[in-house]
Amino acid sequence: MRRFRWGMIAVYALWLGSAFPARAALPSDDVVFRSMRDEMGRNMRRLRMDDLPGPYYLAYTVREGTQAFITASFGALEGSQASPFLEARVQVRVGDDSFDNTNFVPAGFGSGGPGLGSASFEDDYDNLRFSLWSLTDDTYKNALEAFAKKKAFRERHRIMESPGDFSREQPVERYEPSAWVPIDRGLWERRVRELSAVFRDYPDIQDSRVELSFVSGTRRFISSEGSVVRGSDAQISIGVTANTQGKDGLRFGDSEGLHYPSWADVPAQGALLAEVRRFARGVVDVVHGSTVEAYVGPVIFEGEAAAEFFDVQLVDNISNPRGSWDEDENSHVFDPPPFVSRLGMRVAVPWLSFVDDPLLERYDGVPLFGHYMIDDEGVPAQRLELVRKGKLVGLYMSRAPIREFKHSNGHGRSAFVGEPSGRMGNLIVTPEKPVPLSELKDRMRAMCRELELDYGIVVREMGGLTPVRAYKVYAADGREEPLAGVEFVGAGFRPLRDIVAASKERYVFNFLHGSNGRTVVPASIVAPAILVQEMELRKTERKPERMPYLEHPYFVEKGRDQRIPVR
């Protein structure tokens, strides 16, 4: 997660076109910035291939820092590595802002995207300039190839109108001290091993793993428009995975990610151990769960599942609104999302508000992983109202214009290896008249009795819109029973308009948000539990597999030891 705390803020009001601007007053001791600026100036002035156009826009991003990856399984360390890094990304645009080489996917994904490379992590001026020169040259050639293919595509399909390819935004100059935090590798090797050993208490789980991923460093961004940005951040993620099989042989896998923006935000080891045990018990619930052939009735989405519900039903349908032309005409990966055509139309119940605010660092004291101050295209982050009184009023916009919105709203985001597009930050879902969670469940039970149903369904975790952890809640006494091997049928977009109540309690879900055809970005959703009036479930159509012929050796030996008296 980008955690920029800016000291000086200066905003330039002039669009500088394709001519590289006068040198900004860069920090005198920043060798990386100086090499970026000098090489960019040279390329903007002189980079040309024969009679073909030179770049009208260049952007360099360089990040340097340290990274670590530690993994353990069943109480034993499997891998541990830590290393410094310095990585560079180059974006080249040829043509002009009305029509250039972007928003187009050449066949085979072979060209047109950013150039990626690495350099010496010793802040060597000449080495970094060499890396940027080489990357710029390769990316420029790919951009020319993509530009030619895109022009041919436009002529072949007789496309006469376009909203343009790149919006003009005010350049910014922002600085934060260059710094990154270290990792106590020995401490975290011990902690990860201990977390992975939790699964020694769960014989129903066949395979498990705990992983720590850590990266901390400084990111520098400079563009030919005049934007100059430097900020430091950290991302700490603890991933837990488990795989097993149900009584019928149906294979089941689950995973959980815990994400933090600083070491100070990481809970004590006791709290992490409790979280891993909670996760393991949930996996075991599924192993021993029953199933249903079919169900039509009310469903509660609670905790993480509520956040995932809004991710699938709303966020995915308003992200990357521009889409891209695709030379492979059988591919629809980069088509615009369905809600782009529903601006001004009702998409949700009128008593829920949806606002994305990446400027928020915390919610009720909980750190938000989707916080950032400036996006990956050099545009300041903005609070964005998405849905007002049930009607769609906003989309996640990068600098790729669409007919309805010609400018970015500070949501142009990507992983370092990706190309920025309109993506989420912190989605805050707020109900007008919330009720306690207990009342939400009582209301579902009453609905079940009216419909002569024996039980309703509570979902607490999903993968996409597929229930991972679901429970029957019996109408008579509120008793819960684990449910396994079910999936929703024909959900469509209707559930977002069929929500009948929401809880006072709100859950903070920090995660890495993926998007069709795009890289992941740090994100957060703050959401209440919700009661949906009616949804349809059925038994999964996945096929069971053979169970292992022999039992897990650890639990066999453990059971034998327990039977042998100690002398």
C-alpha positions in Angstrom: 0.0 0.0 0.0 1.3 3.4 -0.9 1.6 5.5 2.3 2.7 8.9 1.0 3.0 11.7 3.7 4.0 14.7 1.7 6.1 17.5 3.0 6.1 20.0 0.1 3.3 20.2 -2.3 3.4 22.3 -5.5 1.0 22.0 -8.4 1.8 23.2 -11.9 -1.1 24.5 -13.8 0.5 24.4 -17.3 0.2 21.5 -19.8 3.7 21.1 -21.2 3.0 19.0 -24.3 5.8 16.9 -25.8 8.6 19.3 -25.0 10.5 18.2 -21.8 10.0 20.9 -19.1 12.7 23.0 -17.5 14.6 21.1 -14.8 12.7 20.8 -11.5 14.5 21.7 -8.3 15.3 18.1 -7.5 16.9 17.2 -4.1 20.6 17.8 -4.7 21.6 14.4 -3.1 19.2 12.3 -5.1 21.3 10.5 -7.7 18.4 8.4 -8.9 16.2 11.4 -9.7 19.1 13.1 -11.5 19.7 10.1 -13.7 16.0 9.8 -14.5 15.7 13.5 -15.4 18.8 13.6 -17.5 18.0 10.5 -19.6 14.4 11.5 -20.0 15.5 14.9 -21.3 17.8 13.3 -23.8 15.1 10.9 -25.1 12.5 13.6 -25.5 14.8 15.7 -27.5 16.5 13.2 -29.7 14.6 9.8 -29.8 13.4 9.3 -33.4 13.4 6.3 -35.7 13.7 7.2 -39.4 10.7 9.3 -40.4 8.5 7.9 -37.6 7.2 10.1 -34.8 9.1 10.4 -31.6 7.5 10.1 -28.2 5.0 12.8 -27.2 5.0 11.5 -23.6 7.5 9.6 -21.4 7.2 8.5 -17.8 9.9 6.8 -15.7 9.2 5.0 -12.4 12.0 3.6 -10.3 11.5 1.9 -7.0 14.3 0.7 -4.7 14.3 -1.0 -1.4 14.4 -4.4 0.2 12.1 -7.4 0.0 11.8 -10.7 1.8 9.8 -13.9 1.4 9.5 -16.6 4.1 7.5 -19.7 3.9 6.8 -22.6 6.2 4.6 -25.7 6.3 3.5 -27.9 9.2 6.0 -26.2 11.6 9.1 -26.5 9.3 10.8 -23.7 7.3 10.6 -24.2 3.6 12.2 -21.1 2.3 13.7 -17.8 3.4 15.2 -15.1 1.3 15.8 -11.3 1.5 17.4 -9.0 -1.0 17.7 -5.4 -2.1 16.2 -4.3 -5.4 16.1 -1.5 -7.9 13.5 -1.8 -10.6 12.6 0.6 -13.5 9.4 1.0 -15.5 9.3 3.1 -18.7 6.1 4.2 -20.4 6.3 5.6 -24.0 3.4 7.2 -25.9 3.7 8.0 -29.6 1.1 9.8 -31.6 -0.8 12.4 -29.6 -3.3 12.5 -26.7 -6.2 12.0 -29.1 -4.8 8.8 -30.6 -1.7 6.9 -29.5 -0.4 3.4 -29.0 -2.3 2.7 -25.7 -5.8 1.3 -25.0 -5.0 -1.4 -27.5 -4.0 -5.0 -27.0 -1.8 -6.4 -29.9 -2.2 -10.0 -30.7 -0.3 -12.1 -28.3 0.2 -9.2 -25.8 3.5 -8.7 -27.5 3.9 -5.0 -27.5 2.5 -1.7 -26.4 2.9 -2.0 -22.6 5.4 -0.5 -20.3 9.0 -1.6 -20.4 10.4 -3.2 -17.2 13.9 -3.8 -16.1 16.4 -3.6 -13.2 19.6 -1.8 -12.4 22.3 -1.6 -9.8 20.8 -1.0 -6.3 23.9 1.1 -5.4 22.4 4.4 -6.7 24.9 4.4 -9.6 24.2 7.3 -11.9 25.7 5.8 -15.0 24.3 2.3 -14.5 20.8 3.6 -14.0 21.0 5.9 -17.1 22.2 2.9 -19.1 19.2 0.8 -17.9 16.7 3.6 -18.7 18.2 4.2 -22.1 18.0 0.5 -23.0 14.4 0.2 -21.7 13.3 3.4 -23.4 14.7 2.2 -26.7 12.9 -1.2 -26.5 9.7 0.3 -25.3 9.7 3.0 -28.0 10.1 0.4 -30.7 7.2 -1.6 -29.2 5.1 1.5 -29.0 5.7 2.2 -32.7 4.7 -1.3 -33.6 1.5 -1.1 -31.5 0.7 2.3 -32.9 0.9 1.0 -36.5 -1.3 -2.0 -35.6 -3.8 0.1 -33.8 -4.1 2.5 -36.8 -4.7 -0.6 -39.1 -7.3 -1.9 -36.6 -9.1 1.5 -36.7 -9.2 1.6 -40.5 -10.2 -2.1 -40.8 -13.2 -1.6 -38.4 -13.9 1.9 -39.7 -13.9 3.5 -36.3 -14.7 7.2 -36.8 -15.1 8.5 -33.2 -12.9 8.1 -30.2 -12.9 9.8 -26.8 -9.1 10.2 -27.0 -6.4 8.1 -25.4 -4.8 10.3 -22.7 -6.3 13.0 -20.6 -4.4 16.2 -19.9 -3.9 16.6 -16.2 -2.0 19.1 -14.0 1.6 18.0 -13.3 2.5 17.7 -9.6 5.8 17.9 -7.7 5.8 16.1 -4.3 8.6 14.8 -2.2 9.0 12.5 0.9 12.3 11.5 2.3 13.8 8.4 0.8 13.7 5.7 3.4 12.6 2.1 4.0 12.3 -0.1 7.0 14.2 -3.4 7.6 12.9 -6.8 8.5 14.1 -8.9 11.5 14.5 -12.0 9.4 15.3 -14.4 12.3 12.3 -13.2 14.3 9.9 -13.8 11.4 11.4 -17.1 10.4 10.5 -18.3 14.0 7.0 -16.6 13.8 6.1 -18.1 10.4 7.2 -21.6 11.5 5.1 -21.3 14.7 2.0 -20.1 12.7 2.4 -23.0 10.3 2.6 -25.5 13.2 -1.0 -24.7 14.1 -2.1 -27.2 11.4 -0.6 -30.0 13.4 -3.8 -29.9 15.5 -6.1 -30.5 12.5 -5.8 -34.0 11.0 -8.6 -33.2 8.5 -6.4 -30.8 6.6 -4.1 -32.6 4.1 -1.8 -29.7 3.1 -1.1 -26.3 4.5 1.3 -23.4 4.2 2.0 -20.0 5.8 3.9 -17.3 3.8 5.3 -13.9 4.7 5.8 -11.4 1.9 7.5 -8.1 2.8 8.6 -5.1 0.6 9.6 -1.7 1.7 11.2 1.0 -0.4 11.1 4.4 -2.2 9.2 5.0 -5.4 10.2 7.8 -7.7 8.1 9.0 -10.7 9.0 11.5 -13.3 7.1 12.4 -16.5 7.8 14.6 -19.5 4.9 16.8 -18.5 6.8 17.9 -15.4 5.5 15.7 -12.7 8.1 14.7 -10.1 7.0 12.4 -7.2 8.9 10.6 -4.5 7.3 8.5 -1.7 8.2 5.6 0.6 6.0 2.8 1.7 5.9 -0.8 3.1 3.6 -3.7 2.4 3.5 -6.7 4.7 1.4 -9.7 3.9 0.8 -13.0 5.7 -0.8 -15.6 3.5 -2.3 -18.8 4.9 -3.5 -21.7 2.6 -5.0 -25.1 3.3 -6.2 -28.0 1.1 -8.3 -31.0 2.1 -11.2 -33.2 0.9 -14.7 -33.6 2.2 -16.3 -36.9 3.3 -17.5 -37.4 -0.3 -14.0 -36.8 -1.8 -14.8 -33.3 -3.1 -11.5 -31.4 -3.0 -11.6 -28.1 -1.1 -9.0 -25.3 -0.8 -9.0 -22.1 1.0 -6.7 -19.2 1.6 -6.6 -16.0 3.6 -4.4 -12.9 3.4 -3.6 -10.6 6.2 -2.2 -7.2 5.0 -0.5 -4.4 6.9 1.1 -1.1 5.9 3.8 -1.1 8.7 5.3 -3.4 11.3 3.5 -1.4 14.0 0.2 -2.5 12.5 1.0 -6.2 12.6 -0.7 -7.9 15.6 1.2 -9.7 18.4 2.0 -13.3 17.7 -0.8 -14.5 20.0 -3.4 -12.7 17.9 -2.0 -14.1 14.7 -2.0 -17.6 16.1 -5.7 -17.2 17.0 -6.4 -16.0 13.5 -4.7 -19.0 11.9 -6.7 -21.3 14.3 -9.9 -19.6 13.3 -9.0 -20.2 9.7 -8.2 -23.8 10.2 -11.5 -24.5 12.1 -13.4 -22.9 9.2 -11.7 -25.3 6.8 -12.6 -28.3 9.0 -16.2 -27.0 9.2 -16.4 -27.4 5.4 -15.0 -30.9 5.6 -17.7 -32.0 8.0 -20.5 -29.9 6.4 -23.7 -31.1 4.7 -24.9 -29.9 1.3 -28.1 -29.0 -0.4 -29.5 -30.1 -3.7 -31.2 -26.7 -4.2 -32.1 -23.6 -2.2 -34.1 -20.5 -3.0 -34.5 -18.0 -0.2 -32.8 -15.3 1.9 -29.1 -15.1 2.4 -26.9 -13.1 4.8 -23.4 -12.1 3.7 -21.4 -11.4 6.8 -17.8 -10.2 7.4 -15.4 -10.9 4.6 -18.2 -12.3 2.4 -20.1 -9.0 2.5 -17.0 -7.2 1.3 -16.5 -9.7 -1.5 -20.1 -9.4 -2.4 -19.7 -5.7 -3.1 -16.4 -6.3 -4.9 -18.0 -8.7 -7.3 -21.4 -6.9 -7.7 -20.2 -3.3 -7.9 -16.4 -2.8 -8.0 -15.7 -5.2 -10.8 -18.5 -3.7 -12.9 -17.1 -0.1 -12.7 -13.3 -0.7 -12.9 -11.3 -0.2 -16.1 -14.2 1.6 -17.7 -12.3 2.5 -20.9 -11.6 -1.1 -21.9 -9.2 -1.7 -24.8 -9.4 -2.6 -28.5 -8.2 -6.1 -28.8 -6.5 -7.3 -32.0 -7.7 -10.8 -31.1 -11.4 -10.3 -31.9 -12.4 -13.5 -30.1 -11.1 -12.1 -26.9 -13.3 -10.1 -24.6 -10.9 -9.8 -21.6 -10.5 -6.1 -22.1 -14.1 -5.1 -22.9 -15.6 -2.2 -20.9 -17.4 -3.4 -17.8 -21.2 -3.7 -17.9 -22.1 -0.8 -15.6 -20.4 1.8 -17.9 -23.7 1.9 -19.9 -25.7 2.3 -16.7 -24.5 5.7 -15.5 -27.5 7.5 -14.0 -29.4 4.3 -13.7 -30.4 2.4 -10.6 -27.9 -0.3 -9.7 -28.4 -0.7 -5.9 -30.9 0.0 -3.1 -31.3 3.7 -2.4 -30.4 3.5 1.3 -26.8 2.4 0.8 -24.1 4.9 -0.1 -20.9 3.9 -1.9 -17.8 6.1 -1.7 -14.2 5.3 -2.6 -11.8 7.4 -0.5 -8.1 6.4 -0.9 -7.1 9.4 1.2 -8.3 7.6 4.4 -5.5 5.9 6.2 -7.7 4.2 8.9 -11.2 3.2 9.7 -12.1 3.0 13.4 -8.4 2.5 14.1 -7.9 -0.3 11.6 -5.3 0.5 8.9 -6.7 0.6 5.3 -4.5 -1.2 2.8 -6.0 0.8 -0.1 -4.7 4.2 1.1 -2.6 6.3 -1.2 -2.1 10.0 -1.9 -1.1 9.9 -5.6 -1.9 7.3 -8.2 0.5 5.5 -10.6 0.0 8.1 -13.4 1.0 11.1 -11.2 -2.5 12.3 -10.4 -3.5 13.1 -6.8 -6.0 10.7 -5.3 -9.6 11.9 -4.9 -12.6 10.9 -2.9 -15.1 9.5 -5.4 -18.8 9.1 -5.0 -19.9 6.0 -6.9 -23.6 5.5 -6.1 -26.0 8.1 -4.9 -29.6 7.1 -3.8 -29.1 3.8 -5.7 -28.0 5.4 -9.0 -24.6 5.0 -10.5 -22.9 8.4 -10.6 -19.1 7.6 -10.8 -16.6 5.2 -12.3 -13.0 4.5 -11.5 -11.1 6.7 -13.9 -7.5 6.7 -15.0 -6.1 9.0 -17.6 -7.8 7.0 -20.4 -10.9 9.1 -21.2 -14.4 7.8 -22.0 -17.3 9.7 -23.5 -18.9 10.4 -20.1 -15.7 11.4 -18.2 -12.8 13.1 -19.9 -10.4 13.3 -17.0 -8.8 11.1 -14.3 -10.2 11.1 -10.8 -6.9 9.8 -9.3 -7.6 6.1 -9.6 -5.1 5.1 -12.3 -3.5 2.2 -10.6 -1.5 -1.0 -11.2 1.1 -3.2 -9.8 4.6 -2.2 -10.8 4.6 -4.7 -13.7 1.3 -3.5 -15.0 -0.2 -0.7 -17.0 -2.4 1.7 -14.9 -6.1 1.6 -15.3 -9.2 2.8 -13.4 -9.0 0.8 -10.1 -10.4 1.0 -6.5 -8.7 2.2 -3.4 -10.8 2.2 -0.2 -14.5 1.5 -0.8 -16.7 2.6 2.1 -20.3 1.2 2.2 -22.6 3.0 4.5 -26.3 2.1 5.3 -28.8 4.8 6.3 -30.7 2.7 8.9 -28.5 -0.1 10.1 -29.6 -2.7 12.6 -27.6 -5.0 15.0 -26.3 -8.1 13.4 -28.4 -10.2 15.7 -31.5 -8.5 14.4 -30.4 -9.1 10.9 -30.3 -12.9 11.6 -33.7 -12.8 13.4 -35.2 -11.1 10.4 -33.8 -13.8 8.1 -35.3 -16.5 10.3 -38.7 -14.8 10.2 -38.5 -14.6 6.4 -37.7 -18.4 6.4 -40.8 -19.1 8.5 -43.0 -17.1 6.3 -41.6 -18.9 3.2 -42.0 -22.3 5.1 -38.2 -22.9 4.8 -36.4 -24.9 7.5 -33.3 -22.7 7.3 -31.7 -19.7 5.8 -28.1 -19.3 4.6 -25.2 -17.3 6.1 -22.1 -16.9 4.0 -18.9 -15.7 5.7 -16.3 -16.2 3.0 -16.5 -16.3 -0.8 -14.2 -16.8 -3.7 -15.6 -14.5 -6.4 -19.3 -15.2 -6.0 -18.9 -18.8 -4.9 -19.5 -19.6 -1.2 -16.4 -20.9 0.5 -17.7 -20.9 4.0 -21.5 -21.1 4.4 -23.8 -22.2 7.1 -27.4 -23.2 7.4 -29.2 -21.2 10.1 -32.3 -23.0 11.3 -35.5 -20.9 11.5 -36.7 -22.6 14.6 -33.8 -22.1 17.0 -31.0 -20.2 15.2 -28.8 -23.3 15.3 -26.0 -23.2 12.7 -24.7 -26.1 10.6 -21.7 -26.0 8.2 -22.6 -26.2 4.5 -20.2 -27.5 1.9 -20.1 -27.9 -1.9 -22.6 -25.2 -3.0 -22.6 -22.5 -5.6 -24.9 -19.6 -6.5 -27.1 -19.9 -9.6 -28.0 -17.0 -12.0 -27.1 -14.2 -9.6 -26.6 -11.5 -12.2 -26.8 -7.9 -11.0 -30.1 -8.3 -9.2 -28.7 -9.0 -5.7 -27.4 -5.5 -5.3 -31.0 -4.2 -5.7 -32.5 -6.9 -3.5 -30.7 -6.1 -0.2 -33.4 -5.6 2.5 -31.3 -4.8 5.6 -27.7 -4.1 6.7 -25.9 -4.3 10.0 -24.5 -1.6 12.3 -21.3 -3.6 12.6 -18.9 -3.0 9.7 -16.0 -5.2 8.7 -12.6 -3.9 7.3 -11.4 -6.2 4.5 -7.8 -5.5 3.4 -6.8 -7.4 0.3 -5.0 -7.4 -3.1 -7.7 -6.6 -5.7 -7.5 -8.4 -9.0 -9.3 -7.4 -12.1 -9.9 -9.2 -15.4 -6.7 -9.0 -17.4 -5.0 -6.6 -14.9 -2.5 -6.8 -12.2 -3.4 -6.7 -8.5 -3.4 -3.5 -6.4 -3.7 -3.0 -2.6 -7.3 -2.3 -1.7 -9.8 -2.1 1.2 -13.6 -2.5 1.5 -15.4 -1.4 4.7 -18.9 -3.0 4.6 -21.8 -4.0 6.8 -23.3 -7.5 6.9 -26.3 -7.5 4.5 -29.5 -9.5 4.1 -30.4 -10.3 0.5 -34.1 -11.1 0.0 -33.7 -14.1 -2.3 -30.8 -16.0 -3.9 -30.6 -19.4 -5.5 -28.0 -22.1 -4.5 -27.4 -25.6 -5.8 -25.0 -28.4 -5.1 -21.7 -27.8 -6.9 -21.1 -29.6 -10.2 -17.5 -30.2 -9.4 -16.6 -33.9 -9.4 -15.1 -35.6 -6.3 -11.7 -37.3 -6.3 -10.3 -40.3 -4.7 -9.3 -39.9 -1.0 -5.7 -40.7 -0.1 -5.1 -44.4 0.4 -3.1 -43.9 3.6 -3.6 -41.5 6.4 -1.3 -38.5 7.0 1.9 -40.0 8.6 2.1 -37.4 11.4 -1.4 -38.0 12.7 -0.9 -41.8 12.4 2.2 -41.7 14.6 0.6 -39.1 16.9 -2.4 -41.4 17.5 -0.1 -44.5 18.0 2.0 -42.5 20.6 -1.2 -41.6 22.4 -2.2 -45.3 22.7 1.2 -46.4 24.0 1.4 -45.9 27.8 4.4 -43.9 29.0 6.7 -45.9 31.3 
